[in-house]
Amino acid sequence: MDMKKMAGDKAAEYVKDGMVVGLGTGSTAYHMVNAIGERVKNGLKIQAIPTSKATEAQARELGIPLLTIDEVDHVDLDIDGVDEIDPQFNAIKGGGGALYREKVVATLAKEVIWIMDESKLVDHIGAFHLPVEIAQYGSKQAMARMEEYGWKPVLRVRDGKTFVTDNGNYIADLHLGAGFDIEDVREKLGTIVGVLEHGLFLNMCKRMIVGTSSEGVRVIENPSK
Ligand SMILES: O=C(CO)[C@H](O)[C@H](O)COP(=O)(O)O
């Protein structure tokens, strides 16, 4: 079976009646949303908060009852994908550009599960670019500040056009390299006007669920949660 599907299907088992569930975004989350949709058809009673317009459309199609963010006062469980994750459970997310809503929902959640195939496990994050959501107004200046910090921001382009997030903003992708100083980058990003959120999700999850080619699904618990 597809490794992403294995992880998504397994994660859906953690959803229980009565929960408010955060539905992540991306090709792994897609399988998880399908699996939850199947369980809803079979009588599971939940409410869900999607982390992107794409996931919202998928969940709606499957008949999963949805809340808007203004209707949410807590999230019991958030399940989402990652782009990279290290043994300290520090992750980069936002490859699909949904990092802002993903972080809002993950931050509200009592419990977070990250789902992935085994390619996402790394010793040090940073080989994958770090996505940073920036306001359109002043984006040139915000990127100039990033250059001053010695980073090389690349404005995200899709299909020949500047990529615009579900929130109407741009994404600057930072190519920092594996083993970059996470705390230093996080702190410096906080000083730049126009930076709305970044894709560092540091030690947020209670467990990772990893689809592997040789061992099936691995569930890795976070001892610090
Ligand atoms: O953060 C994300 C979207 O903003 C995704 O969760 C991340 O990019 C992983 O995607 P995939 O499961 O397709 O590999």
The ligand as an SDF file (V2000), in Angstrom:
LIG
                    3D

 14 13  0  0  0  0  0  0  0  0999 V2000
    2.3810   21.5830    5.2660 O   0  0  0  0  0  0  0  0  0  0  0  0
    1.7410   21.1240    4.3640 C   0  0  0  0  0  0  0  0  0  0  0  0
    0.8900   21.9350    3.4710 C   0  0  0  0  0  0  0  0  0  0  0  0
    1.0320   23.2880    3.7600 O   0  0  0  0  0  0  0  0  0  0  0  0
    1.7540   19.6590    4.1230 C   0  0  0  0  0  0  0  0  0  0  0  0
    1.2700   19.0240    5.2490 O   0  0  0  0  0  0  0  0  0  0  0  0
    3.1520   19.2270    3.8180 C   0  0  0  0  0  0  0  0  0  0  0  0
    3.6070   19.9670    2.7050 O   0  0  0  0  0  0  0  0  0  0  0  0
    3.2320   17.7410    3.5320 C   0  0  0  0  0  0  0  0  0  0  0  0
    2.5790   17.4650    2.3350 O   0  0  0  0  0  0  0  0  0  0  0  0
    2.4760   16.0210    1.7110 P   0  0  0  0  0  0  0  0  0  0  0  0
    1.7340   15.1890    2.7010 O   0  0  0  0  0  0  0  0  0  0  0  0
    1.7450   16.2500    0.4260 O   0  0  0  0  0  0  0  0  0  0  0  0
    3.8760   15.5030    1.4690 O   0  0  0  0  0  0  0  0  0  0  0  0
  1  2  2  0
  2  3  1  0
  2  5  1  0
  3  4  1  0
  5  6  1  0
  5  7  1  0
  7  8  1  0
  7  9  1  0
  9 10  1  0
 10 11  1  0
 11 12  2  0
 11 13  1  0
 11 14  1  0
M  END
$$$$
